[in-house]
Amino acid sequence: MGDGKTDSTAAIQAAMNSGKEYIVFGEGRYLVTDEISIPASVKAINFMYCDFEVGEELRESQTKGLFAVTEDSEDMLFMDDAFVFEKFYGYVRFIRHGAKRDLSVSDVHVQTGAFYFNTVGGSKVYMENVASTMGVFGGGGYGTTPCFAFTDGQKVWARQFNPERSLDNCIVDRGTDFWVYGFKTEGPSGKGFTIRGGSRAEIFCGDGTIATDDGTPCVENTDSDVFVFMRTGGCGPNHQFKVAIKETQGHLTRCLEAKDMPPFLVDYYYIPAYRGTRKREE
């Protein structure tokens, strides 16, 4: 019942457990009070641009997703077409990737909540036209949750990618490979991308926007291999990242600042071709 009032958790889980390969939602807003597990039998989910609301207990969970990929499979899982608006917020994420199964997500917009994290690594993840905005409802604490966190050797390709308003909008950690083309990150006080833990990232053709000029870097590289070609933007001179890149390799740290970058319009700049390479032990 997509009426925003009826607890639909059991009904949605029953659909997932039905053995059907293709799950389709109807219109409306679905109230969910616990994590929904997606078994290996499900190959594709089309949300048909429906909406979701989460109950208070699920909202406060830092270890769950609204939907959890819970079983390994050689078949990729496809999740498409959702517009999740003002009743999905908290520490919970839209997707918890908890199995070694490749995942494709497209055309999913989460307006006030975090989008993705994985608790099992080693999968391929494809994202196209996905968005996440944090910290708008429920107080600033929820904004500490990363919009996206890819860890433990995931291989990630993203296009038309939009993480906003978390302290760490997108974390790439622990040996993960990350490639993004076409994006917009947004502050006001969060990094666009945090790459660390021996990961590799290529960041192409996007905007890091609406920063708070407090020294927070647009991109932070810690002991990782990173290439960046992008620009910054905003709504005035107080929306500039003073630090474009903060790089730490071993015991050495350096910063590339706004004054080091070629200008874009009046108040912003390009990061034209930064490359930071981690130091490897012989």
N, C-alpha and C positions, 0 to 999 in steps of 0.2 A: 504494500500500500504506500504509494508515494505521496502521502498527504502531510508529511512532516510531523506527524503525531504518533502514528502506529509504529511500534518497534519492529523493524523489518529484518533484524539480525538472523533469526532462525530461518525465515523464508529464503533469504539470499543464500545462506549456507546450504540449505536443502537444494537449491538450484545448482550450486557449485558441485555438490556431491551426487548429482543425478546421473552422472555418466555421460551427459551431453557434452559435445565438443565446443559448442558455440552458445554463449549466454548473451541474451539481449535484454536490456532494461527498458521499461516504459518511462514515460515522462513523469515529472514530479520531483519531490524532495524525499529521500529515504532516510529515516532515522535509524542509526546503527549504534549499538551499545557495546559491542565487542569486536575483536579482530575477525575478519572473514578470511578463511583459508582457501586458497586456490589450488586444487589438486592437479596432478599430472594429466588427468583426463580432459581438462579444459584447455582448449587450444586458442580460443579467441573470446574476448569480451567486448561488446559494443555497448557503451553506456547511453547512447542516443541523446547525449547532451543533458542527461538528468543531473540532479543536485544531491548532495548528501549533508546530513547533520549528524554529529557524533554526540553521544551521551557524556555526562560529566566524568565518569570513571575512565572511559577511553580517552577523552580529551586530555587528561592529566598523565597518561602513560607515556613514558619516554622510551619504552622498549617495544611498542607495537605499531602496526600500521592499520589503516582502515582495511586494506587488502594486503594479504601476505602470500607470496609465492612460497609454498611449503614443501613441494616434492620435486625431486630431480626428474628431468625428462630430456630426451633428445629433440623433442619438438619445441620450437620457439613459442612463447606465449605472446599474443597480441592483445593490447589494451588500448581502446580508441574512444574518442568523442565524449568528453565529459566537461561540464561547466559547473564547477563546485564553488559556490559563492559564500555568503557571509556566515553560515552556521557550521562551517568546518574550520575549527581553529583549535589551538592548544599545542601540546608537545608532540602529539601523535602525528605520524606522517601518512600521506596518502598510500604509499607503497612501502612495504617491508620486503626486501628481496632475500628470502631465507632459504634458498635452494640453489643448486648449481644448474640453473636453467636459463637459457638465453631469453631476453625480454625485449619487445618492441612496444613503445608507447608513443602515440601520436594524437595531436589535437585534444589535449587535456589541460584545462585551466583551473588552477586552485587559487582562489583569490585571497584567502586570509589564513592559509595554513601551509605547512611544509610538505614537500612532495615525495622524496625518495631517500631511503638509506638501505644498505645491505648488511646482513648479518652472516652471510656466507659469500665467499669470493670465488673468482675464477670463471665468471660468466661474461658473455657479451651483452651489452646494453645499447639499444638504439632509441634515441628520442628525437622527435620532430614536432615543432610547434607545441612546446610545453611551457607552462608558466607557474610560478609560485611566489606568493607575497606573504611575508611574515609580520607579526607584531602589530597588526592593525586593530584587532579586537582582543579583549581579555587581559590587557596590561603588557608591559614591556618584557616580562619574563619569557613569554613564548618566543620572542624575537631572538633568544639565544639559540634556538634550534636551527641548524643549517637548513636552508631550502632543499639542498641536494648534498648528499655525502656518499661518495663512491670510494670504496676501500678494498684492501686485500686482493689486489690483482685483477680487479674488474677491467674490462676493455670497453670503453665508452665512446660512442659517436653521437654528437648532438648537433642539431641544426634548428635555427629559430628557437633559441633557448633564453628563458627569461626568469632568472632568480632575483628576488628583491627583498630588501629591508630586514635581513637577518645580519647578525654580527659577522657571520661567515656565510655568505650567500651560497657558495659552492666549494666544498672541500673535496680534494683529490688526495688520497693518502695510501700509504703502505703498498707501494709497488703497483699502483694502478696506471693504466694508459688512458689518456683523455684527449679527445679531439673535438673542438667546437668551431662551427662556422655560422656566423650570424647570430647575434645575441644582444641583450640589453640587461645589464645589472643596474641596481639602484640602491643607494645608501638608505638613510642619510649618514650612518656612521659605520657601515659594514664594508668589508673588502669584497671586491668583485669575485676573485678566485684565490683560494688558498691551496697551493700545491706543495706537498711535503712527503717525507718518508720514502725517498727513492722512487718517486713516481715520474711519469713522463707526460707532458702536456703540450699541445699545439693549440693556440687560441687565436682565431682569425676573425677579422671583419665584424666588429661590434662596438657597442658603446658602454662605457662605465659612467653612470650618470648620478647626479644629485648626491655628491659626497658632502661630508662635513670636514672642513679644512683643519683637522685635528692631528694630522700625521698618520692616519690610517692609510695604508697603501692600497692602490687599486688592485695590484696583484702581488701576492707574497709567495716567494719561492724558497723553500727550505730543503736543502740537500736533495734537489730534484733537477731534472732536465726540462727546461721550459722555453718555448718560443712564443712571443706575443706580437701581434700586429693588430692594433685597434686604435680607438680614439676615446676621449672623454667628453662629457657634455653635462648640461644642467640648465638652471634657470637664473644664473648670475654668477658673479665672481666668488661668492661664498659657497658655491657648490662645486668647488674644484678639489680634486685629490692633490694635496701638496706633494705627496710621495707617489710617484707612478709605480715604481717597482721596489720592493724590499727583498733583497736576496741574502740568504745565509747559506754558506757552504762550509761545513766544518765549523771552525772557530772564527771565520771571517764573515763580516756583514757589511754590505754596501747598499746605498739607496740611490736610485735615479729619481730626481725630483722634477717637478713641473718645469722649473727653469731650464732643465737640461733637454727638454723635449721641443720639437717643432710645433708652433702654434696652430690651433684650429679655431677659427672665428676669433673672438676677442679674448675670451676667458678660459679657453680650454686648449687641449693639445693632442697630438698624435703620439702613440708609442709605435715608432715606425718599423722596428725589427729587433726587438730585444731577444737575446738568447743567453740563458744561464745554464751552465752545465755543472753537474755535481762532481766533486772530487772523489775519485775512486781509489781505494787502497791498492797498492801494487801487490 
